[in-house]
Amino acid sequence: MIVSIIASPRRDGFGTMLAHAIGESAEAAGAEVREYRLNDMRSYRQCQNCSACKENGGTCVLKDDISPIIDDIRDADGIVFSTSINFNDMDGLFKMVLDRLYCFLDANATTIMPKGKKIAIVVTAGADDAGANRVATDLEKVMTQHFFCESVGRIAYCTWMMPAGMPIDDDVLGRAREIGRMLA
Ligand SMILES: Cc1cc2nc3c(=O)[nH]c(=O)nc-3n(C[C@H](O)[C@H](O)[C@H](O)COP(=O)(O)O)c2cc1C
């Protein structure tokens, strides 16, 4: 099973289209994809740094709309991360979800997330191509160095502030489909 986490509030935005291209390709290769659109969440709290998860075997004691995402990530074979760049950094809700993965680190900061999950990363930017690559690199580092995931590919996509719904270059869509096949 693959969890697809989409941060952009734009339902037909570029980050959504690229995450869908990855997911559809993974589905065509036999995978089940569960999509979470962070903008649909209504109840969410940041990691409280309460360390309850360090005492209880890795269960976050917060119960909100982020809880099913964490549960599915625990069981997932792969994860698609799709975020835009907002003021030089990842989307705020996206960062909140990422921080909640702290429950997968034990008291010694060793991961208790099952190792070897495959990840794919999409970062969109209005203009800051370098920023999109930096955020993709930072996210990849968190997931590979803390949680021992295996990155199968990443796309940093500069939209040049085009409106949502505009087509994406075929070669980029092709890359997304290739990543989806590797994820499955
Ligand atoms: C609050 C906010 C801040 C933004 N800051 C940046 C920025 O610092 N650099 C940049 O290149 N684009 C910035 N953008 C543009 C978005 O990155 C761009 O519209 C988005 O990547 C489009 O992706 P989507 O189609 O998936 O929504 C910002 C957009 C918003 C709403």
The ligand as an SDF file (V2000), in Angstrom:
LIG
                    3D

 31 33  0  0  0  0  0  0  0  0999 V2000
    1.8470   31.6770    0.8950 C   0  0  0  0  0  0  0  0  0  0  0  0
    2.6150   31.3880   -0.3590 C   0  0  0  0  0  0  0  0  0  0  0  0
    3.9590   31.5990   -0.3900 C   0  0  0  0  0  0  0  0  0  0  0  0
    4.6990   31.3070   -1.5530 C   0  0  0  0  0  0  0  0  0  0  0  0
    6.0520   31.4820   -1.5150 N   0  0  0  0  0  0  0  0  0  0  0  0
    6.7760   31.1050   -2.6030 C   0  0  0  0  0  0  0  0  0  0  0  0
    8.1930   31.1990   -2.5640 C   0  0  0  0  0  0  0  0  0  0  0  0
    8.8070   31.5820   -1.5710 O   0  0  0  0  0  0  0  0  0  0  0  0
    8.8790   30.8360   -3.6710 N   0  0  0  0  0  0  0  0  0  0  0  0
    8.2630   30.3810   -4.8010 C   0  0  0  0  0  0  0  0  0  0  0  0
    8.9240   30.0490   -5.7690 O   0  0  0  0  0  0  0  0  0  0  0  0
    6.9120   30.2850   -4.8730 N   0  0  0  0  0  0  0  0  0  0  0  0
    6.1520   30.6310   -3.7900 C   0  0  0  0  0  0  0  0  0  0  0  0
    4.7960   30.5080   -3.8270 N   0  0  0  0  0  0  0  0  0  0  0  0
    4.1470   29.9580   -5.0590 C   0  0  0  0  0  0  0  0  0  0  0  0
    3.8290   28.4760   -4.8760 C   0  0  0  0  0  0  0  0  0  0  0  0
    4.9920   27.7500   -4.5790 O   0  0  0  0  0  0  0  0  0  0  0  0
    3.2050   27.9080   -6.1450 C   0  0  0  0  0  0  0  0  0  0  0  0
    2.0130   28.6380   -6.4330 O   0  0  0  0  0  0  0  0  0  0  0  0
    2.9120   26.4510   -5.9350 C   0  0  0  0  0  0  0  0  0  0  0  0
    4.1150   25.7140   -5.9280 O   0  0  0  0  0  0  0  0  0  0  0  0
    2.0130   25.9050   -7.0060 C   0  0  0  0  0  0  0  0  0  0  0  0
    1.8430   24.5250   -6.7470 O   0  0  0  0  0  0  0  0  0  0  0  0
    0.3880   23.8780   -6.8680 P   0  0  0  0  0  0  0  0  0  0  0  0
   -0.0760   24.0970   -8.2680 O   0  0  0  0  0  0  0  0  0  0  0  0
    0.6260   22.4310   -6.5410 O   0  0  0  0  0  0  0  0  0  0  0  0
   -0.5110   24.5330   -5.8660 O   0  0  0  0  0  0  0  0  0  0  0  0
    4.0430   30.8070   -2.7020 C   0  0  0  0  0  0  0  0  0  0  0  0
    2.6440   30.6180   -2.6650 C   0  0  0  0  0  0  0  0  0  0  0  0
    1.9410   30.8960   -1.5050 C   0  0  0  0  0  0  0  0  0  0  0  0
    0.4410   30.6580   -1.4880 C   0  0  0  0  0  0  0  0  0  0  0  0
  1  2  1  0
  2  3  1  0
  2 30  2  0
  3  4  2  0
  4  5  1  0
  4 28  1  0
  5  6  2  0
  6  7  1  0
  6 13  1  0
  7  8  2  0
  7  9  1  0
  9 10  1  0
 10 11  2  0
 10 12  1  0
 12 13  2  0
 13 14  1  0
 14 15  1  0
 14 28  1  0
 15 16  1  0
 16 17  1  0
 16 18  1  0
 18 19  1  0
 18 20  1  0
 20 21  1  0
 20 22  1  0
 22 23  1  0
 23 24  1  0
 24 25  2  0
 24 26  1  0
 24 27  1  0
 28 29  2  0
 29 30  1  0
 30 31  1  0
M  END
$$$$
